[in-house]
């Protein structure tokens, strides 16, 4: 992936599974195992938002909130692949910088998570769903 040099991006291969599990532990800790199954969280983490199982913002407001966040360090990861990135000096990271392609399912669902686990931003492969932003 090509990122702007000032973002200081480090590829962290094979971290996808760890980051997805960390995301689930942090942002779905209010749900029981049964509730997670009911919203098909094992299919897509962003179902947490589309099934309204958490307070979140959507669409343009979600993008605006993502852009407004103080970003020192964050991770970028995907739904089904273990490719991931650690972004340092991320203060200027914006939606235009995300390695995201709605039409190419391989990279279709992308998650950005604050290193301090305070917020997350998600873009999905489905046009009518998302983007989503959750703040803890």
Secondary structure, 3 states (H helix, E strand, C coil): CCCCHHHCEEECCCCHHHHHHHHHHHHCCCCCHHHHHHCCCCCCCCHHHHCCCCCCEEHHHHHHHHHHCCCCEEEEEECCCCCEEEEECHHHCCHHHCCCCCCCHHHCCEEEEECCCCEEEEECCCCCCEEEEEEC
